[in-house]
């Protein structure tokens, strides 16, 4: 499975999580509230904030004000239909106009917080090298000429690296996976989990 926490897609329900990830009963929630973000919140792992503005919503202005209060700018505005152009903006008027455009196309608008900072990746493995959960050295992802390259994470202090590794081990443990690739963005807000991949 691949979970991209920047996608703004509809929440993944707990029944699917229980089936796919064998999550312990400790994390059972009311069905309407249960999703991967809430589980990450329970184990103190930050994920990008997001809001969905439904196409049949009567008062879009109130929804935009809600975004202004809950999500730091810039934001990424996209449609549930992947064919519609996405927009990254600091401007509330641009945000409003793009939401209207998406609604006119007949789709819900998905608003994600743009997580600013450097992107890092690591792999966690069950029962490897004498550890219950082994975490590989943290690597920074740098895009050069449209190709993603990995470099040792020299930009982080030892304390910051330790913080990311501890969160990655928590994620691995709660998802009960054999092997996971995890991507974090580290900025002013600290480490934010943006995706996990078991492939």
N, C-alpha and C positions, 0 to 999 in steps of 0.2 A: 504494500500500500504506500501511497504518497499523500501526505497531508500538507498543503500549503496554507499557512495561517495568514497570509496576506491576501488570499483570493477573495474574501468577502462572500463566499458561497454560503448557502443556507446551512444552518448548524447541523452537525452530524449527531444524530440521536444516540442515546445511551445504549439502546438495544443493539445497534450496529457495532458500537465500541465493545460491548460485552462479547459479541460474537467474534469480531475480528481480532481483538487485542486480549481477550480473556482478563478483563479488568476486575479487580477484587471488589467485593460487595461494599467495601468501605466508601466507594465513590458512587453509590446509587443516589439519584436525585429524582425529583419530580420530572416527568417526561418533557414538559415544556421548557424547563430550565437547563436540561442536561445537554452538554455539548463538550467538545474537546477543549474549548477555551476555559470553561468552568473547571474542568479537571486540572488543567495547567495552573489555574488560579489557586486551587486547593493545595497544590504542592509548591506554591510560591515561585512559579515560572511565568514571567511576563510574555504576553503575545500582543500583536498589534490590535488596537481598538478598531471596531468597525460598526457601521449602522446601515440598515437596509431601509430605503424610502420606497414604500409600495406604490405601484402605479395608480392605485385607486384611492390614494390618500387625499383627503379634502383640503388640508392646510399644509402645504409644502413649506411655507415660511416658518411655521413653528418647528418643523423637522430640521430646517437649516439652522435655526437658533439652537436647537438641541445639539447639533453637530458642533457648533461654535463653542458650546459649553463643555462638551465631553471629549472632543478630539482635538489634539494639537495640529495646527496647520504646519506644513502643507498636507493636503489629502489627495487621494487618488479616487477619481469618480469613474466607475465603469458600469456596464450593463450586465444583467444576468445572461444576456445573449452576447457571446464572445465576439460576434462580428461587428459590434458597435465600437467606435473609437473610444479609448480611455483618455482621461484628462488628469494631469497632475497640476494642482493649483494652490496658491496662497489666497486667492481672491474669492470672497464669498459670492459676489455677483456672477463670476464665471461658474462657480459651483452650482448656483441656482439655475442658471441658463442651461447647463449641461444636464442637470436632473430633468428639467422640462423637456429637453430634446429626447432623452432616453424614454421618458413617459409617453411622449408622442409616438414613439416607435412601438409602444405597447409592452414595455418591459419595466421591471423593478430596477431602481438605481442602487448600486452597491458602493458605499463610501468606506474607504480604508484609510487609516492613519498611515502616512508615509514615514516609515521608520528610518531615521537618519543615523548614519554611522558606518563603520567598516564591517564587512561581512566575513564571518569565520565559519569554518566547518570542522567537524570531527566525527569519528566513528566510535560507537560503543558496542561492545561484544560481551555476551554472557560467558561466564566461567572460562576466562582466557588469561594466560600468564599468571595463574595463581590468584586471580582476583574474581570476586563474584560478578562485578561489572567492570570490565576494562575499558578505559577511555584512551583513544589514540592522542598523540600530540595535536594541539590546536593549530590549524593552518588558516591563514588569511586568504580569501578569494579576491583576486585582482583580475579585472577584465582588460586584456591587451589585444587590440585589433580584433574585437568580437570573439575572442577566445578566453575562457575562464582558466586562470592559472593559480596554482596553490603555492604559497610561500609561508615559511615559519612566522608565527605571530609575534614579531619583535615589537609591534606597536602597543602591546599590552604589558602591564606590570605582572609580576608573579601572582600578586593578590587577585588581579582581574582574571588571569587565566584560571586560577583556582576556583573563582566564583562561577565561571562558565562551566568548568568540568563538574562541579558539584550539581549544578542545575541539569546538565546533560545526563548525569547518573540517575537523578530523580526521574527524569522523563523516561529513560530506558526502563527503570524499575516498574513504573506505573503502567507502561504499555506492554510490559512482560514480553519483550521481543528478543530474538536470538542475536540479531545484529541490526543496528540503526545508524544511518547517516543523519546528523542533525546540523542544521544551519542556524546561526545566531547573528544578529546585528548588534554590535556594541557601540553605543553612543553615550550622550549625556545622561540618558535614563538608565544606563547599565545594560546588561545583556537581555535581548528580546528574542525569543524563539520564533523563527519565521517558517521553518519547514522541518519535517521528519520523513525519512525515506527508508523503507525496509528492503528495497530491491538491490 
